[in-house]
């Protein structure tokens, strides 16, 4: 009986250690993903602001862009 309990205890400790390692890996992955999403969000904001500025300058010149691609085109 004691041998069985000791074996089960060792098995549970091993599973616990593996679970902790997986949790650490997932936490690191979550951090990296959040950082990536933050960078993408910033890039989206910059492009939207540039597109709005282009539309404003075109509106002032009396010209209308023919497509979104034209608005986002880099001169």
PDB file of N, CA, C and O in Angstrom:
ATOM      1  N   UNK A   1       0.822  -1.194   0.000  1.00  0.00           N
ATOM      2  CA  UNK A   1       0.000   0.000   0.000  1.00  0.00           C
ATOM      3  C   UNK A   1       0.868   1.261   0.000  1.00  0.00           C
ATOM      4  O   UNK A   1       0.586   2.210  -0.732  1.00  0.00           O
ATOM      5  N   UNK A   2       1.923   1.273   0.819  1.00  0.00           N
ATOM      6  CA  UNK A   2       2.797   2.442   0.879  1.00  0.00           C
ATOM      7  C   UNK A   2       3.509   2.649  -0.447  1.00  0.00           C
ATOM      8  O   UNK A   2       3.683   3.788  -0.881  1.00  0.00           O
ATOM      9  N   UNK A   3       3.919   1.582  -1.090  1.00  0.00           N
ATOM     10  CA  UNK A   3       4.603   1.689  -2.381  1.00  0.00           C
ATOM     11  C   UNK A   3       3.660   2.274  -3.437  1.00  0.00           C
ATOM     12  O   UNK A   3       4.061   3.098  -4.259  1.00  0.00           O
ATOM     13  N   UNK A   4       2.413   1.835  -3.395  1.00  0.00           N
ATOM     14  CA  UNK A   4       1.426   2.349  -4.342  1.00  0.00           C
ATOM     15  C   UNK A   4       1.196   3.853  -4.130  1.00  0.00           C
ATOM     16  O   UNK A   4       1.116   4.615  -5.093  1.00  0.00           O
ATOM     17  N   UNK A   5       1.092   4.268  -2.867  1.00  0.00           N
ATOM     18  CA  UNK A   5       0.889   5.686  -2.555  1.00  0.00           C
ATOM     19  C   UNK A   5       2.106   6.505  -2.964  1.00  0.00           C
ATOM     20  O   UNK A   5       1.959   7.607  -3.492  1.00  0.00           O
ATOM     21  N   UNK A   6       3.295   5.985  -2.728  1.00  0.00           N
ATOM     22  CA  UNK A   6       4.514   6.701  -3.091  1.00  0.00           C
ATOM     23  C   UNK A   6       4.614   6.845  -4.613  1.00  0.00           C
ATOM     24  O   UNK A   6       5.014   7.895  -5.116  1.00  0.00           O
ATOM     25  N   UNK A   7       4.250   5.797  -5.336  1.00  0.00           N
ATOM     26  CA  UNK A   7       4.288   5.848  -6.785  1.00  0.00           C
ATOM     27  C   UNK A   7       3.261   6.856  -7.310  1.00  0.00           C
ATOM     28  O   UNK A   7       3.539   7.622  -8.233  1.00  0.00           O
ATOM     29  N   UNK A   8       2.076   6.839  -6.709  1.00  0.00           N
ATOM     30  CA  UNK A   8       1.029   7.785  -7.136  1.00  0.00           C
ATOM     31  C   UNK A   8       1.445   9.223  -6.815  1.00  0.00           C
ATOM     32  O   UNK A   8       1.210  10.129  -7.615  1.00  0.00           O
ATOM     33  N   UNK A   9       2.054   9.432  -5.664  1.00  0.00           N
ATOM     34  CA  UNK A   9       2.524  10.758  -5.279  1.00  0.00           C
ATOM     35  C   UNK A   9       3.577  11.259  -6.269  1.00  0.00           C
ATOM     36  O   UNK A   9       3.538  12.419  -6.679  1.00  0.00           O
ATOM     37  N   UNK A  10       4.500  10.410  -6.648  1.00  0.00           N
ATOM     38  CA  UNK A  10       5.536  10.783  -7.617  1.00  0.00           C
ATOM     39  C   UNK A  10       4.907  11.117  -8.964  1.00  0.00           C
ATOM     40  O   UNK A  10       5.315  12.069  -9.629  1.00  0.00           O
ATOM     41  N   UNK A  11       3.919  10.333  -9.359  1.00  0.00           N
ATOM     42  CA  UNK A  11       3.225  10.575 -10.627  1.00  0.00           C
ATOM     43  C   UNK A  11       2.504  11.925 -10.604  1.00  0.00           C
ATOM     44  O   UNK A  11       2.582  12.687 -11.568  1.00  0.00           O
ATOM     45  N   UNK A  12       1.808  12.222  -9.514  1.00  0.00           N
ATOM     46  CA  UNK A  12       1.087  13.482  -9.395  1.00  0.00           C
ATOM     47  C   UNK A  12       2.041  14.681  -9.386  1.00  0.00           C
ATOM     48  O   UNK A  12       1.763  15.709 -10.002  1.00  0.00           O
ATOM     49  N   UNK A  13       3.160  14.536  -8.684  1.00  0.00           N
ATOM     50  CA  UNK A  13       4.153  15.617  -8.651  1.00  0.00           C
ATOM     51  C   UNK A  13       4.716  15.882 -10.041  1.00  0.00           C
ATOM     52  O   UNK A  13       4.948  17.032 -10.414  1.00  0.00           O
ATOM     53  N   UNK A  14       4.931  14.828 -10.797  1.00  0.00           N
ATOM     54  CA  UNK A  14       5.434  14.969 -12.156  1.00  0.00           C
ATOM     55  C   UNK A  14       4.404  15.676 -13.040  1.00  0.00           C
ATOM     56  O   UNK A  14       4.746  16.571 -13.812  1.00  0.00           O
ATOM     57  N   UNK A  15       3.152  15.269 -12.918  1.00  0.00           N
ATOM     58  CA  UNK A  15       2.085  15.910 -13.683  1.00  0.00           C
ATOM     59  C   UNK A  15       1.958  17.383 -13.308  1.00  0.00           C
ATOM     60  O   UNK A  15       1.755  18.233 -14.175  1.00  0.00           O
ATOM     61  N   UNK A  16       2.077  17.682 -12.033  1.00  0.00           N
ATOM     62  CA  UNK A  16       1.989  19.058 -11.558  1.00  0.00           C
ATOM     63  C   UNK A  16       3.123  19.899 -12.150  1.00  0.00           C
ATOM     64  O   UNK A  16       2.904  21.020 -12.610  1.00  0.00           O
ATOM     65  N   UNK A  17       4.330  19.344 -12.131  1.00  0.00           N
ATOM     66  CA  UNK A  17       5.483  20.045 -12.684  1.00  0.00           C
ATOM     67  C   UNK A  17       5.288  20.306 -14.180  1.00  0.00           C
ATOM     68  O   UNK A  17       5.588  21.399 -14.659  1.00  0.00           O
ATOM     69  N   UNK A  18       4.794  19.321 -14.913  1.00  0.00           N
ATOM     70  CA  UNK A  18       4.508  19.491 -16.343  1.00  0.00           C
ATOM     71  C   UNK A  18       3.429  20.551 -16.568  1.00  0.00           C
ATOM     72  O   UNK A  18       3.531  21.353 -17.496  1.00  0.00           O
ATOM     73  N   UNK A  19       2.420  20.557 -15.741  1.00  0.00           N
ATOM     74  CA  UNK A  19       1.356  21.556 -15.848  1.00  0.00           C
ATOM     75  C   UNK A  19       1.882  22.966 -15.615  1.00  0.00           C
ATOM     76  O   UNK A  19       1.499  23.900 -16.319  1.00  0.00           O
ATOM     77  N   UNK A  20       2.753  23.118 -14.633  1.00  0.00           N
ATOM     78  CA  UNK A  20       3.354  24.428 -14.378  1.00  0.00           C
ATOM     79  C   UNK A  20       4.178  24.898 -15.569  1.00  0.00           C
ATOM     80  O   UNK A  20       4.132  26.073 -15.935  1.00  0.00           O
ATOM     81  N   UNK A  21       4.925  23.994 -16.168  1.00  0.00           N
ATOM     82  CA  UNK A  21       5.741  24.347 -17.333  1.00  0.00           C
ATOM     83  C   UNK A  21       4.858  24.780 -18.498  1.00  0.00           C
ATOM     84  O   UNK A  21       5.162  25.755 -19.185  1.00  0.00           O
ATOM     85  N   UNK A  22       3.769  24.058 -18.718  1.00  0.00           N
ATOM     86  CA  UNK A  22       2.832  24.418 -19.789  1.00  0.00           C
ATOM     87  C   UNK A  22       2.201  25.778 -19.520  1.00  0.00           C
ATOM     88  O   UNK A  22       2.043  26.584 -20.437  1.00  0.00           O
ATOM     89  N   UNK A  23       1.842  26.035 -18.270  1.00  0.00           N
ATOM     90  CA  UNK A  23       1.240  27.318 -17.910  1.00  0.00           C
ATOM     91  C   UNK A  23       2.229  28.462 -18.145  1.00  0.00           C
ATOM     92  O   UNK A  23       1.847  29.517 -18.652  1.00  0.00           O
ATOM     93  N   UNK A  24       3.487  28.258 -17.781  1.00  0.00           N
ATOM     94  CA  UNK A  24       4.518  29.278 -18.030  1.00  0.00           C
ATOM     95  C   UNK A  24       4.655  29.555 -19.522  1.00  0.00           C
ATOM     96  O   UNK A  24       4.733  30.710 -19.940  1.00  0.00           O
ATOM     97  N   UNK A  25       4.684  28.497 -20.319  1.00  0.00           N
ATOM     98  CA  UNK A  25       4.817  28.648 -21.774  1.00  0.00           C
ATOM     99  C   UNK A  25       3.616  29.401 -22.348  1.00  0.00           C
ATOM    100  O   UNK A  25       3.779  30.277 -23.198  1.00  0.00           O
ATOM    101  N   UNK A  26       2.424  29.065 -21.891  1.00  0.00           N
ATOM    102  CA  UNK A  26       1.222  29.746 -22.377  1.00  0.00           C
ATOM    103  C   UNK A  26       1.213  31.216 -21.955  1.00  0.00           C
ATOM    104  O   UNK A  26       0.789  32.078 -22.724  1.00  0.00           O
ATOM    105  N   UNK A  27       1.671  31.500 -20.761  1.00  0.00           N
ATOM    106  CA  UNK A  27       1.728  32.882 -20.286  1.00  0.00           C
ATOM    107  C   UNK A  27       2.700  33.690 -21.138  1.00  0.00           C
ATOM    108  O   UNK A  27       2.413  34.831 -21.501  1.00  0.00           O
ATOM    109  N   UNK A  28       3.845  33.101 -21.456  1.00  0.00           N
ATOM    110  CA  UNK A  28       4.808  33.779 -22.322  1.00  0.00           C
ATOM    111  C   UNK A  28       4.217  33.995 -23.710  1.00  0.00           C
ATOM    112  O   UNK A  28       4.395  35.057 -24.306  1.00  0.00           O
ATOM    113  N   UNK A  29       3.521  32.999 -24.218  1.00  0.00           N
ATOM    114  CA  UNK A  29       2.886  33.102 -25.531  1.00  0.00           C
ATOM    115  C   UNK A  29       1.817  34.202 -25.518  1.00  0.00           C
ATOM    116  O   UNK A  29       1.691  34.957 -26.483  1.00  0.00           O
ATOM    117  N   UNK A  30       1.055  34.292 -24.435  1.00  0.00           N
ATOM    118  CA  UNK A  30       0.035  35.333 -24.314  1.00  0.00           C
ATOM    119  C   UNK A  30       0.675  36.717 -24.324  1.00  0.00           C
ATOM    120  O   UNK A  30       0.171  37.630 -24.978  1.00  0.00           O
ATOM    121  N   UNK A  31       1.773  36.874 -23.609  1.00  0.00           N
ATOM    122  CA  UNK A  31       2.473  38.153 -23.572  1.00  0.00           C
ATOM    123  C   UNK A  31       2.953  38.551 -24.965  1.00  0.00           C
ATOM    124  O   UNK A  31       2.773  39.695 -25.383  1.00  0.00           O
ATOM    125  N   UNK A  32       3.559  37.616 -25.676  1.00  0.00           N
ATOM    126  CA  UNK A  32       4.038  37.906 -27.027  1.00  0.00           C
ATOM    127  C   UNK A  32       2.886  38.270 -27.961  1.00  0.00           C
ATOM    128  O   UNK A  32       3.010  39.178 -28.783  1.00  0.00           O
ATOM    129  N   UNK A  33       1.777  37.566 -27.832  1.00  0.00           N
ATOM    130  CA  UNK A  33       0.619  37.840 -28.678  1.00  0.00           C
ATOM    131  C   UNK A  33       0.032  39.215 -28.371  1.00  0.00           C
ATOM    132  O   UNK A  33      -0.341  39.947 -29.288  1.00  0.00           O
ATOM    133  N   UNK A  34      -0.051  39.572 -27.091  1.00  0.00           N
ATOM    134  CA  UNK A  34      -0.561  40.896 -26.719  1.00  0.00           C
ATOM    135  C   UNK A  34       0.343  42.002 -27.278  1.00  0.00           C
ATOM    136  O   UNK A  34      -0.151  43.020 -27.763  1.00  0.00           O
ATOM    137  N   UNK A  35       1.661  41.806 -27.211  1.00  0.00           N
ATOM    138  CA  UNK A  35       2.599  42.787 -27.761  1.00  0.00           C
ATOM    139  C   UNK A  35       2.423  42.916 -29.273  1.00  0.00           C
ATOM    140  O   UNK A  35       2.454  44.022 -29.812  1.00  0.00           O
ATOM    141  N   UNK A  36       2.240  41.797 -29.947  1.00  0.00           N
ATOM    142  CA  UNK A  36       2.028  41.816 -31.395  1.00  0.00           C
ATOM    143  C   UNK A  36       0.742  42.551 -31.737  1.00  0.00           C
ATOM    144  O   UNK A  36       0.724  43.376 -32.650  1.00  0.00           O
ATOM    145  N   UNK A  37      -0.334  42.261 -31.013  1.00  0.00           N
ATOM    146  CA  UNK A  37      -1.608  42.924 -31.264  1.00  0.00           C
ATOM    147  C   UNK A  37      -1.506  44.422 -31.004  1.00  0.00           C
ATOM    148  O   UNK A  37      -2.124  45.217 -31.712  1.00  0.00           O
ATOM    149  N   UNK A  38      -0.739  44.809 -30.001  1.00  0.00           N
ATOM    150  CA  UNK A  38      -0.553  46.229 -29.710  1.00  0.00           C
ATOM    151  C   UNK A  38       0.173  46.924 -30.861  1.00  0.00           C
ATOM    152  O   UNK A  38      -0.197  48.031 -31.253  1.00  0.00           O
ATOM    153  N   UNK A  39       1.207  46.274 -31.403  1.00  0.00           N
ATOM    154  CA  UNK A  39       1.919  46.851 -32.548  1.00  0.00           C
ATOM    155  C   UNK A  39       1.004  46.964 -33.764  1.00  0.00           C
ATOM    156  O   UNK A  39       1.017  47.977 -34.464  1.00  0.00           O
ATOM    157  N   UNK A  40       0.210  45.922 -34.014  1.00  0.00           N
ATOM    158  CA  UNK A  40      -0.712  45.946 -35.152  1.00  0.00           C
ATOM    159  C   UNK A  40      -1.747  47.054 -34.964  1.00  0.00           C
ATOM    160  O   UNK A  40      -2.073  47.771 -35.910  1.00  0.00           O
ATOM    161  N   UNK A  41      -2.253  47.189 -33.763  1.00  0.00           N
ATOM    162  CA  UNK A  41      -3.225  48.231 -33.463  1.00  0.00           C
ATOM    163  C   UNK A  41      -2.635  49.610 -33.723  1.00  0.00           C
ATOM    164  O   UNK A  41      -3.305  50.477 -34.284  1.00  0.00           O
ATOM    165  N   UNK A  42      -1.394  49.815 -33.322  1.00  0.00           N
ATOM    166  CA  UNK A  42      -0.727  51.091 -33.577  1.00  0.00           C
ATOM    167  C   UNK A  42      -0.566  51.348 -35.062  1.00  0.00           C
ATOM    168  O   UNK A  42      -0.769  52.471 -35.522  1.00  0.00           O
ATOM    169  N   UNK A  43      -0.206  50.330 -35.811  1.00  0.00           N
ATOM    170  CA  UNK A  43      -0.044  50.472 -37.262  1.00  0.00           C
ATOM    171  C   UNK A  43      -1.382  50.797 -37.918  1.00  0.00           C
ATOM    172  O   UNK A  43      -1.443  51.626 -38.827  1.00  0.00           O
ATOM    173  N   UNK A  44      -2.446  50.152 -37.464  1.00  0.00           N
ATOM    174  CA  UNK A  44      -3.780  50.440 -37.999  1.00  0.00           C
ATOM    175  C   UNK A  44      -4.139  51.896 -37.752  1.00  0.00           C
ATOM    176  O   UNK A  44      -4.640  52.583 -38.642  1.00  0.00           O
ATOM    177  N   UNK A  45      -3.880  52.363 -36.530  1.00  0.00           N
ATOM    178  CA  UNK A  45      -4.205  53.742 -36.186  1.00  0.00           C
ATOM    179  C   UNK A  45      -3.437  54.731 -37.062  1.00  0.00           C
ATOM    180  O   UNK A  45      -4.008  55.709 -37.545  1.00  0.00           O
ATOM    181  N   UNK A  46      -2.147  54.476 -37.265  1.00  0.00           N
ATOM    182  CA  UNK A  46      -1.335  55.364 -38.096  1.00  0.00           C
ATOM    183  C   UNK A  46      -1.871  55.406 -39.518  1.00  0.00           C
ATOM    184  O   UNK A  46      -2.011  56.485 -40.092  1.00  0.00           O
ATOM    185  N   UNK A  47      -2.172  54.246 -40.094  1.00  0.00           N
ATOM    186  CA  UNK A  47      -2.669  54.198 -41.469  1.00  0.00           C
ATOM    187  C   UNK A  47      -4.024  54.885 -41.582  1.00  0.00           C
ATOM    188  O   UNK A  47      -4.281  55.601 -42.549  1.00  0.00           O
ATOM    189  N   UNK A  48      -4.895  54.667 -40.588  1.00  0.00           N
ATOM    190  CA  UNK A  48      -6.193  55.342 -40.625  1.00  0.00           C
ATOM    191  C   UNK A  48      -6.027  56.854 -40.550  1.00  0.00           C
ATOM    192  O   UNK A  48      -6.731  57.589 -41.242  1.00  0.00           O
ATOM    193  N   UNK A  49      -5.105  57.325 -39.717  1.00  0.00           N
ATOM    194  CA  UNK A  49      -4.869  58.763 -39.611  1.00  0.00           C
ATOM    195  C   UNK A  49      -4.284  59.322 -40.907  1.00  0.00           C
ATOM    196  O   UNK A  49      -4.663  60.410 -41.340  1.00  0.00           O
ATOM    197  N   UNK A  50      -3.374  58.591 -41.519  1.00  0.00           N
ATOM    198  CA  UNK A  50      -2.815  59.038 -42.794  1.00  0.00           C
ATOM    199  C   UNK A  50      -3.885  59.073 -43.883  1.00  0.00           C
ATOM    200  O   UNK A  50      -3.934  60.001 -44.690  1.00  0.00           O
ATOM    201  N   UNK A  51      -4.732  58.062 -43.896  1.00  0.00           N
ATOM    202  CA  UNK A  51      -5.810  58.016 -44.889  1.00  0.00           C
ATOM    203  C   UNK A  51      -6.770  59.186 -44.675  1.00  0.00           C
ATOM    204  O   UNK A  51      -7.218  59.802 -45.643  1.00  0.00           O
ATOM    205  N   UNK A  52      -7.087  59.497 -43.421  1.00  0.00           N
ATOM    206  CA  UNK A  52      -7.983  60.620 -43.135  1.00  0.00           C
ATOM    207  C   UNK A  52      -7.335  61.934 -43.554  1.00  0.00           C
ATOM    208  O   UNK A  52      -8.012  62.812 -44.088  1.00  0.00           O
ATOM    209  N   UNK A  53      -6.043  62.078 -43.321  1.00  0.00           N
ATOM    210  CA  UNK A  53      -5.339  63.295 -43.719  1.00  0.00           C
ATOM    211  C   UNK A  53      -5.328  63.427 -45.236  1.00  0.00           C
ATOM    212  O   UNK A  53      -5.500  64.526 -45.764  1.00  0.00           O
ATOM    213  N   UNK A  54      -5.128  62.319 -45.937  1.00  0.00           N
ATOM    214  CA  UNK A  54      -5.160  62.355 -47.402  1.00  0.00           C
ATOM    215  C   UNK A  54      -6.539  62.759 -47.900  1.00  0.00           C
ATOM    216  O   UNK A  54      -6.663  63.566 -48.821  1.00  0.00           O
ATOM    217  N   UNK A  55      -7.565  62.200 -47.291  1.00  0.00           N
ATOM    218  CA  UNK A  55      -8.934  62.546 -47.700  1.00  0.00           C
ATOM    219  C   UNK A  55      -9.196  64.027 -47.445  1.00  0.00           C
ATOM    220  O   UNK A  55      -9.831  64.695 -48.261  1.00  0.00           O
ATOM    221  N   UNK A  56      -8.710  64.541 -46.317  1.00  0.00           N
ATOM    222  CA  UNK A  56      -8.903  65.957 -45.989  1.00  0.00           C
ATOM    223  C   UNK A  56      -8.211  66.845 -47.002  1.00  0.00           C
ATOM    224  O   UNK A  56      -8.784  67.833 -47.461  1.00  0.00           O
ATOM    225  N   UNK A  57      -6.984  66.500 -47.352  1.00  0.00           N
ATOM    226  CA  UNK A  57      -6.253  67.334 -48.308  1.00  0.00           C
ATOM    227  C   UNK A  57      -6.872  67.240 -49.692  1.00  0.00           C
ATOM    228  O   UNK A  57      -6.869  68.223 -50.434  1.00  0.00           O
ATOM    229  N   UNK A  58      -7.397  66.089 -50.052  1.00  0.00           N
ATOM    230  CA  UNK A  58      -8.061  65.946 -51.347  1.00  0.00           C
ATOM    231  C   UNK A  58      -9.379  66.697 -51.364  1.00  0.00           C
ATOM    232  O   UNK A  58      -9.743  67.290 -52.379  1.00  0.00           O
ATOM    233  N   UNK A  59     -10.096  66.676 -50.250  1.00  0.00           N
ATOM    234  CA  UNK A  59     -11.357  67.411 -50.165  1.00  0.00           C
ATOM    235  C   UNK A  59     -11.102  68.905 -50.335  1.00  0.00           C
ATOM    236  O   UNK A  59     -11.881  69.600 -50.987  1.00  0.00           O
ATOM    237  N   UNK A  60     -10.036  69.390 -49.762  1.00  0.00           N
ATOM    238  CA  UNK A  60      -9.695  70.799 -49.884  1.00  0.00           C
ATOM    239  C   UNK A  60      -9.295  71.169 -51.288  1.00  0.00           C
ATOM    240  O   UNK A  60      -9.470  72.319 -51.692  1.00  0.00           O
ATOM    241  N   UNK A  61      -8.761  70.227 -52.051  1.00  0.00           N
ATOM    242  CA  UNK A  61      -8.327  70.490 -53.424  1.00  0.00           C
ATOM    243  C   UNK A  61      -9.456  70.270 -54.417  1.00  0.00           C
ATOM    244  O   UNK A  61      -9.296  70.517 -55.612  1.00  0.00           O
ATOM    245  N   UNK A  62     -10.599  69.805 -53.919  1.00  0.00           N
ATOM    246  CA  UNK A  62     -11.722  69.579 -54.806  1.00  0.00           C
ATOM    247  C   UNK A  62     -11.668  68.253 -55.536  1.00  0.00           C
ATOM    248  O   UNK A  62     -12.488  68.008 -56.421  1.00  0.00           O
ATOM    249  N   UNK A  63     -10.735  67.400 -55.193  1.00  0.00           N
ATOM    250  CA  UNK A  63     -10.621  66.092 -55.840  1.00  0.00           C
ATOM    251  C   UNK A  63     -11.111  65.019 -54.888  1.00  0.00           C
ATOM    252  O   UNK A  63     -10.932  65.123 -53.674  1.00  0.00           O
ATOM    253  N   UNK A  64     -11.710  64.019 -55.425  1.00  0.00           N
ATOM    254  CA  UNK A  64     -12.158  62.872 -54.646  1.00  0.00           C
ATOM    255  C   UNK A  64     -11.327  61.659 -55.043  1.00  0.00           C
ATOM    256  O   UNK A  64     -11.099  61.441 -56.233  1.00  0.00           O
ATOM    257  N   UNK A  65     -10.874  60.870 -54.088  1.00  0.00           N
ATOM    258  CA  UNK A  65     -10.153  59.644 -54.442  1.00  0.00           C
ATOM    259  C   UNK A  65     -11.096  58.665 -55.117  1.00  0.00           C
ATOM    260  O   UNK A  65     -12.283  58.609 -54.795  1.00  0.00           O
ATOM    261  N   UNK A  66     -10.574  57.909 -56.037  1.00  0.00           N
ATOM    262  CA  UNK A  66     -11.418  56.958 -56.757  1.00  0.00           C
ATOM    263  C   UNK A  66     -11.508  55.624 -56.046  1.00  0.00           C
ATOM    264  O   UNK A  66     -12.434  54.854 -56.301  1.00  0.00           O
ATOM    265  N   UNK A  67     -10.564  55.330 -55.157  1.00  0.00           N
ATOM    266  CA  UNK A  67     -10.602  54.064 -54.447  1.00  0.00           C
ATOM    267  C   UNK A  67      -9.805  54.175 -53.157  1.00  0.00           C
ATOM    268  O   UNK A  67      -9.030  55.113 -52.969  1.00  0.00           O
ATOM    269  N   UNK A  68     -10.009  53.190 -52.256  1.00  0.00           N
ATOM    270  CA  UNK A  68      -9.234  53.162 -51.025  1.00  0.00           C
ATOM    271  C   UNK A  68      -7.750  52.985 -51.326  1.00  0.00           C
ATOM    272  O   UNK A  68      -6.897  53.524 -50.621  1.00  0.00           O
ATOM    273  N   UNK A  69      -7.449  52.231 -52.371  1.00  0.00           N
ATOM    274  CA  UNK A  69      -6.044  52.010 -52.725  1.00  0.00           C
ATOM    275  C   UNK A  69      -5.378  53.335 -53.077  1.00  0.00           C
ATOM    276  O   UNK A  69      -4.207  53.552 -52.767  1.00  0.00           O
ATOM    277  N   UNK A  70      -6.124  54.210 -53.721  1.00  0.00           N
ATOM    278  CA  UNK A  70      -5.560  55.517 -54.079  1.00  0.00           C
ATOM    279  C   UNK A  70      -5.335  56.350 -52.836  1.00  0.00           C
ATOM    280  O   UNK A  70      -4.354  57.089 -52.757  1.00  0.00           O
ATOM    281  N   UNK A  71      -6.223  56.245 -51.865  1.00  0.00           N
ATOM    282  CA  UNK A  71      -6.081  56.986 -50.618  1.00  0.00           C
ATOM    283  C   UNK A  71      -4.861  56.510 -49.858  1.00  0.00           C
ATOM    284  O   UNK A  71      -4.133  57.319 -49.281  1.00  0.00           O
ATOM    285  N   UNK A  72      -4.627  55.197 -49.850  1.00  0.00           N
ATOM    286  CA  UNK A  72      -3.537  54.623 -49.078  1.00  0.00           C
ATOM    287  C   UNK A  72      -2.242  54.550 -49.852  1.00  0.00           C
ATOM    288  O   UNK A  72      -1.222  54.129 -49.306  1.00  0.00           O
ATOM    289  N   UNK A  73      -2.254  54.949 -51.109  1.00  0.00           N
ATOM    290  CA  UNK A  73      -1.044  54.862 -51.925  1.00  0.00           C
ATOM    291  C   UNK A  73       0.036  55.783 -51.380  1.00  0.00           C
ATOM    292  O   UNK A  73      -0.237  56.914 -50.978  1.00  0.00           O
ATOM    293  N   UNK A  74       1.253  55.286 -51.374  1.00  0.00           N
ATOM    294  CA  UNK A  74       2.392  56.086 -50.923  1.00  0.00           C
ATOM    295  C   UNK A  74       2.946  56.825 -52.118  1.00  0.00           C
ATOM    296  O   UNK A  74       3.271  56.211 -53.134  1.00  0.00           O
ATOM    297  N   UNK A  75       3.060  58.160 -52.006  1.00  0.00           N
ATOM    298  CA  UNK A  75       3.549  58.932 -53.144  1.00  0.00           C
ATOM    299  C   UNK A  75       4.989  58.630 -53.469  1.00  0.00           C
ATOM    300  O   UNK A  75       5.544  59.205 -54.406  1.00  0.00           O
TER     301      UNK A  75
END
